[in-house]
Amino acid sequence: MDVLYFAWLRERIGAPRERVETSAATVRDLVAELVARGDRHAAALSDLGAVRVAVDQALADLDAPLGDAREVAFFPPMTGG
């Protein structure tokens, strides 16, 4: 699965994307796996209230099932103008 990071998440993790092998059933499970990778991931994903998620380019919540998802993106909330 491809995991994409945008804005300050990309800066904290140090990469715009990574390919991960995962057994995660939900986005929340995936986050737990990513946090276990190290300090950069843990810092970037420490405040999930400040992070939005998309699964295969559709907005999702942390309890969304991953199923056969090919892509999960993490990004800060966006504001309109």
C-alpha positions in Angstrom: 0.0 0.0 0.0 1.2 3.5 -0.7 1.0 5.9 2.2 1.2 9.6 1.3 2.0 12.6 3.6 1.2 16.2 2.9 2.3 19.6 4.3 3.8 19.5 7.8 3.3 15.7 8.1 5.6 15.3 5.1 8.2 17.6 6.7 8.1 15.7 10.1 8.3 12.3 8.5 10.9 13.4 6.0 9.3 11.8 2.9 6.2 12.5 0.8 5.3 8.9 0.5 6.3 5.4 1.4 5.3 1.9 0.4 4.3 -0.3 3.3 3.3 -3.9 3.8 0.5 -4.0 6.4 -1.9 -6.3 8.0 -3.9 -3.3 9.4 -7.7 -3.7 9.2 -8.5 -0.1 9.7 -6.8 3.3 9.4 -6.4 3.4 13.1 -4.5 0.1 13.0 -2.3 1.5 10.2 -1.5 4.5 12.3 -0.4 2.3 15.1 1.9 0.4 12.8 3.3 3.6 11.4 3.9 5.1 14.9 5.8 2.0 15.8 8.3 2.7 12.9 10.0 5.4 14.9 10.1 8.9 16.4 9.4 10.8 13.2 6.2 8.9 12.5 5.2 9.1 16.2 5.7 12.8 16.3 3.8 13.4 13.0 0.9 11.3 14.0 0.8 12.2 17.7 -2.3 14.5 17.4 -4.8 12.7 15.3 -7.3 15.5 15.9 -5.1 17.6 13.6 -4.9 15.1 10.8 -7.3 14.1 8.1 -7.3 10.9 6.2 -8.2 9.7 2.7 -8.4 6.1 1.6 -8.1 5.7 -2.1 -8.8 9.4 -2.5 -12.0 9.4 -0.5 -12.2 11.1 2.9 -12.3 8.6 5.7 -12.2 8.4 9.5 -9.8 6.5 11.7 -12.2 3.5 11.9 -12.6 3.1 8.2 -11.7 -0.4 6.9 -8.7 -0.7 4.6 -9.9 -3.8 2.8 -8.1 -3.8 -0.6 -7.1 -0.1 -0.3 -4.1 0.8 -2.5 -3.5 4.3 -1.0 -3.9 6.1 2.3 -3.1 9.8 2.5 -2.6 11.9 5.7 -2.9 15.6 5.6 -3.8 18.6 7.8 -7.3 20.0 7.8 -7.9 22.4 4.9 -9.6 25.8 5.1 -11.4 27.5 2.4 -10.9 31.1 1.3 
